[in-house]
């Protein structure tokens, strides 16, 4: 046994083991931030990204750099987000796990599904790193038809039963808030009924010291204005924060291009602020940031990509140039697939993130990230 143990200890590392050891070493945080290392550039060399994407500053882990509120979505299908919430927890005001669904039943009642995803140990770890952070899971209204909406708002008894279901669940779990996602499902129809549901849930939760936030869709072309400044005015007394989905612009145009162009995103914010009474509540708006990207093929294929895939593409294609789209404040690069297809890749960079941080500070609004596990670790030096 002793000889076998010594032999195993003295055997040289395989190429795969050496690679893993090097990657582990490269993952370690460094002393200086991305700003201090001069990595925030309009024309970054590809090696800046591949060599530094996982090297965040250990001196800035507990420092909040963004002068505004920050919300981070976490999804159970992307475990890295759980680690990010713990490592960089001091930077967040809200953490929003995507766990829960409010579903109507065949008996005319309502139930909350997804409770099996709740990770109490992780919640304790996040709160241990930041005692001020609010744990506010998303609650999406799933399998709701217009009939369900009409039914619940036509009967005080049914409306109160729904509110009681939500309040008892969230207070029982000790959550600080809830992020409601209901507006987009109904495409702006029956607004007065949507207002009634949101108000009722918000008031019920507030009695237990739990705040309600609302996901709202963009209202500037190429999307229809299904949530407008009057909706904001009506709901702002009941809603703590409004999270605007200022991304997926390419889905509206049907063309290759920026995912969340900043000029378009800020027009959405200004659209809400046009109402004179809304401007003083601008602090309630959280500008949505995508931490994912999109790979557009000239053959028409569209593939969402996360940070790991983006780094792989940059490393394999070694782009000679990153194109800076001035109005959109986004970078892209191109690579050729074996054969004929040319790909155009849009994904956040340090420069694009810095521009949005600066804009949010200027407009005195917050930021909301979809979602924190999809980005690159060195992004958090800027937040």
C-alpha positions in Angstrom: 0.0 0.0 0.0 2.8 2.4 0.9 4.6 1.8 -2.4 1.4 2.3 -4.4 0.7 5.6 -2.4 4.2 6.9 -3.1 4.1 6.0 -6.8 0.7 7.7 -7.2 2.1 10.8 -5.5 5.2 11.0 -7.6 3.5 10.3 -11.0 3.6 13.4 -13.2 0.4 15.4 -13.9 -1.4 14.5 -17.1 -2.1 17.3 -19.6 -5.8 17.3 -18.5 -4.7 17.6 -14.8 -2.3 20.4 -15.7 -5.1 22.3 -17.5 -7.5 21.9 -14.6 -4.7 23.1 -12.2 -4.0 26.2 -14.4 -7.7 27.0 -14.7 -8.1 26.8 -10.9 -5.2 29.2 -10.5 -6.6 31.5 -13.1 -9.9 31.7 -11.3 -8.4 33.4 -8.2 -9.3 37.0 -7.6 -6.7 39.7 -8.1 -5.9 42.9 -6.2 -6.8 45.6 -8.7 -10.2 46.3 -10.3 -10.9 46.1 -14.0 -10.8 50.0 -14.1 -7.4 50.0 -12.3 -6.1 47.4 -14.7 -7.2 49.4 -17.7 -9.6 46.8 -19.1 -12.6 49.0 -19.8 -12.0 49.8 -23.5 -14.0 50.7 -26.6 -11.7 48.4 -28.6 -10.7 45.6 -26.3 -8.2 42.9 -27.7 -9.8 39.5 -27.5 -7.1 38.3 -25.1 -8.2 40.9 -22.5 -11.5 39.0 -22.3 -10.2 35.4 -22.3 -7.4 36.2 -19.8 -9.4 38.3 -17.4 -13.1 37.4 -17.4 -12.9 35.5 -14.2 -10.4 37.7 -12.4 -12.4 40.1 -10.2 -10.9 42.3 -7.6 -10.9 40.9 -4.1 -10.6 44.5 -2.8 -13.9 45.4 -4.4 -16.0 42.3 -3.6 -17.6 44.0 -0.6 -17.6 47.5 -2.1 -20.7 48.8 -3.8 -19.4 50.8 -6.8 -22.8 51.6 -8.4 -24.5 54.6 -6.8 -28.0 53.2 -7.1 -30.1 50.2 -6.2 -29.2 46.8 -7.7 -31.4 43.8 -8.2 -30.2 40.4 -9.4 -32.3 37.6 -10.8 -31.1 34.0 -10.0 -32.4 31.0 -11.9 -32.3 27.4 -10.6 -31.1 26.1 -14.0 -27.9 28.2 -13.8 -26.2 27.3 -10.5 -23.4 29.9 -11.0 -25.9 32.6 -10.1 -26.2 31.1 -6.6 -22.4 31.5 -6.1 -22.4 35.1 -7.5 -25.2 36.1 -5.0 -23.0 34.9 -2.1 -19.6 36.2 -3.4 -20.9 39.7 -4.4 -23.8 39.9 -2.1 -22.7 43.2 -0.6 -23.4 44.9 -4.0 -27.1 43.9 -4.1 -30.2 45.5 -2.6 -32.5 42.8 -3.9 -31.9 39.2 -4.8 -34.7 37.6 -6.9 -34.7 33.8 -7.3 -36.9 32.6 -10.1 -38.6 29.8 -8.2 -42.4 30.3 -7.9 -45.5 30.2 -10.0 -49.1 31.3 -9.0 -51.4 28.7 -10.7 -55.2 28.5 -10.8 -56.6 25.1 -9.9 -59.6 23.3 -11.4 -61.5 23.9 -8.2 -61.4 27.6 -8.8 -58.7 28.2 -6.1 -55.1 29.1 -6.5 -51.8 27.5 -5.4 -48.1 28.4 -5.4 -45.9 25.9 -7.1 -42.1 25.8 -7.2 -41.5 25.6 -3.5 -39.3 22.6 -3.9 -36.6 24.9 -5.4 -36.4 27.1 -2.3 -32.9 26.7 -0.8 -33.0 27.9 2.8 -29.3 27.3 3.4 -28.3 29.5 0.4 -30.7 32.2 1.6 -28.9 32.2 5.0 -25.5 32.4 3.3 -26.6 35.4 1.2 -28.1 37.2 4.1 -24.9 36.5 6.2 -22.9 38.4 3.6 -25.3 41.3 3.5 -27.8 41.8 6.3 -29.5 44.5 4.4 -30.3 42.6 1.2 -33.9 41.9 0.5 -34.8 38.3 -0.6 -37.7 38.9 -3.1 -38.5 35.8 -5.2 -40.3 36.2 -8.5 -43.9 35.1 -8.6 -45.1 34.5 -12.2 -48.7 34.1 -13.0 -48.8 30.8 -15.0 -51.6 29.1 -16.8 -53.8 32.2 -16.4 -56.4 32.9 -19.0 -58.5 36.0 -19.4 -61.3 34.1 -17.8 -59.3 33.6 -14.7 -58.5 37.3 -14.5 -62.1 38.3 -14.9 -63.2 35.6 -12.4 -60.9 36.7 -9.6 -61.6 40.4 -10.0 -65.4 39.9 -10.2 -65.6 38.3 -6.7 -64.2 39.8 -3.6 -64.1 36.4 -2.0 -62.0 34.9 -4.8 -59.7 37.9 -4.9 -59.1 37.7 -1.1 -58.5 34.0 -1.3 -55.8 34.6 -3.9 -54.2 37.3 -1.8 -54.3 35.1 1.3 -52.6 32.3 -0.7 -49.7 34.7 -1.6 -49.4 36.4 1.8 -49.4 33.2 3.8 -46.8 31.6 1.6 -44.4 34.6 1.5 -44.7 35.4 5.2 -44.3 31.8 6.1 -41.1 31.6 4.2 -39.7 34.8 5.7 -39.3 36.6 2.4 -38.8 40.3 2.3 -40.5 41.0 -1.0 -42.0 39.6 -4.1 -41.5 40.4 -7.8 -44.8 40.0 -9.6 -44.8 39.0 -13.3 -48.3 39.3 -14.7 -48.5 42.3 -17.1 -46.9 40.8 -20.2 -49.2 37.7 -20.1 -52.3 39.8 -20.8 -50.6 42.2 -23.3 -52.1 45.3 -21.8 -55.8 44.1 -22.0 -58.2 44.6 -19.0 -55.8 47.0 -17.3 -58.3 47.9 -14.6 -58.4 44.3 -13.6 -54.6 44.0 -13.6 -54.4 47.1 -11.4 -56.9 45.5 -9.0 -54.9 42.3 -8.6 -51.6 44.1 -8.1 -53.1 46.5 -5.6 -54.7 43.8 -3.6 -51.6 41.6 -3.4 -49.4 44.6 -2.6 -51.7 45.8 0.2 -52.0 42.3 1.7 -48.2 41.8 1.7 -47.6 45.3 3.1 -49.6 44.4 6.2 -46.9 41.7 6.9 -44.0 44.1 6.1 -43.4 42.5 2.7 -42.9 44.7 -0.4 -44.2 44.1 -3.9 -42.3 44.9 -7.1 -43.6 44.6 -10.7 -41.9 43.5 -13.9 -43.0 45.8 -16.8 -42.5 45.4 -20.5 -40.8 48.0 -22.7 -43.1 50.4 -24.6 -41.0 51.9 -27.3 -41.0 50.5 -30.9 -40.5 47.7 -32.0 -42.8 46.8 -29.1 -46.3 48.1 -28.4 -46.9 50.4 -25.5 -48.9 48.0 -23.2 -47.6 49.6 -20.0 -47.6 53.4 -20.0 -47.1 56.4 -17.8 -50.7 56.3 -16.5 -50.3 52.7 -15.4 -47.1 53.8 -13.5 -49.0 56.7 -11.9 -51.9 54.4 -10.7 -49.6 51.7 -9.4 -46.7 53.5 -7.9 -48.3 54.0 -4.4 -48.6 50.2 -4.1 -45.4 49.0 -5.9 -42.0 49.5 -4.3 -40.0 49.0 -7.6 -40.7 48.6 -11.3 -38.4 46.4 -13.2 -38.3 47.3 -16.9 -37.4 44.6 -19.4 -35.1 46.7 -21.5 -33.6 43.8 -23.5 -34.6 41.3 -26.2 -34.8 44.2 -28.7 -33.8 41.8 -31.5 -37.0 39.8 -30.9 -39.1 42.8 -31.8 -37.2 43.7 -34.9 -36.6 40.1 -36.2 -33.1 41.1 -37.3 -29.6 40.6 -36.0 -28.6 43.4 -33.8 -28.0 44.7 -30.2 -29.9 42.8 -27.5 -30.6 45.8 -25.2 -29.5 49.0 -27.1 -29.1 51.7 -24.6 -30.6 54.5 -26.7 -33.8 52.5 -26.9 -33.7 51.5 -23.3 -33.4 55.0 -22.0 -36.3 56.1 -24.3 -38.4 53.5 -22.5 -37.5 55.1 -19.1 -38.2 58.6 -20.4 -41.6 57.5 -21.7 -42.7 56.7 -18.2 -41.2 59.9 -16.8 -43.1 62.1 -19.3 -45.9 62.3 -16.8 -45.2 65.2 -14.5 -46.2 63.4 -11.4 -44.0 60.4 -12.2 -40.6 62.1 -12.3 -40.3 62.4 -8.5 -40.7 58.6 -8.3 -38.0 57.8 -10.9 -36.0 56.1 -8.1 -38.6 53.3 -8.3 -37.5 52.3 -11.8 -34.9 49.6 -12.3 -33.4 49.5 -15.8 -33.1 45.9 -17.0 -29.7 44.6 -18.1 -29.1 41.4 -20.0 -26.1 39.4 -18.9 -26.6 37.0 -21.8 -25.9 37.5 -25.4 -27.0 36.3 -28.8 -25.2 34.6 -31.7 -26.8 35.4 -35.0 -26.0 33.2 -38.0 -26.2 34.5 -41.6 -28.3 31.4 -42.3 -31.0 32.7 -39.9 -30.2 30.7 -36.8 -30.4 32.6 -33.5 -28.7 31.2 -30.4 -28.8 32.8 -26.9 -25.4 32.5 -25.3 -24.1 32.7 -21.7 -20.7 33.9 -20.4 -19.0 30.5 -20.7 -20.0 30.0 -24.3 -19.1 33.6 -25.2 -15.5 33.1 -23.8 -15.2 29.9 -25.8 -16.3 31.7 -29.0 -13.8 34.6 -28.4 -11.0 32.2 -27.6 -11.6 30.0 -30.7 -12.3 32.7 -33.2 -9.8 35.3 -31.9 -11.7 38.3 -33.4 -9.4 40.9 -34.9 -12.0 43.6 -34.0 -14.8 44.2 -31.7 -17.3 46.6 -33.3 -18.6 49.3 -31.0 -22.2 50.3 -31.8 -22.3 53.9 -30.6 -26.0 54.6 -30.1 -26.7 51.1 -28.7 -23.5 51.2 -26.6 -22.9 47.5 -27.3 -20.0 45.5 -28.7 -20.2 42.7 -31.3 -17.8 40.6 -33.2 -18.0 38.3 -36.2 -16.6 34.9 -37.0 -17.0 32.5 -39.8 -18.4 29.0 -39.4 -16.7 26.2 -41.4 -18.5 26.4 -44.7 -20.4 29.6 -45.5 -22.2 30.9 -42.4 -21.0 34.2 -40.9 -21.9 34.8 -37.3 -22.5 38.1 -35.5 -22.2 37.9 -31.7 -23.6 40.5 -29.3 -22.7 40.1 -25.6 -22.1 42.6 -22.8 -18.6 43.9 -22.2 -17.1 46.0 -19.5 -17.5 49.1 -21.7 -21.2 48.4 -22.4 -21.8 47.8 -18.7 -20.0 50.9 -17.6 -22.1 53.0 -20.0 -25.3 51.7 -18.4 -24.0 52.2 -14.9 -23.2 55.8 -15.8 -26.6 56.4 -17.4 -28.5 54.9 -14.5 -26.6 57.2 -12.1 -27.3 60.2 -14.2 -31.0 59.4 -14.4 -31.1 58.5 -10.7 -32.6 55.0 -11.4 -31.6 51.5 -10.4 -30.5 48.4 -12.3 -31.9 44.9 -12.5 -29.8 42.1 -14.0 -31.2 39.1 -15.9 -29.5 37.1 -14.7 -26.5 37.2 -12.6 -25.2 33.7 -13.3 -25.0 34.4 -17.1 -22.4 37.1 -16.9 -18.7 37.2 -16.4 -17.3 37.6 -12.9 -15.2 40.6 -13.6 -18.4 42.6 -14.4 -19.0 43.0 -10.7 -16.0 45.2 -10.3 -18.1 47.9 -11.9 -21.2 47.3 -9.7 
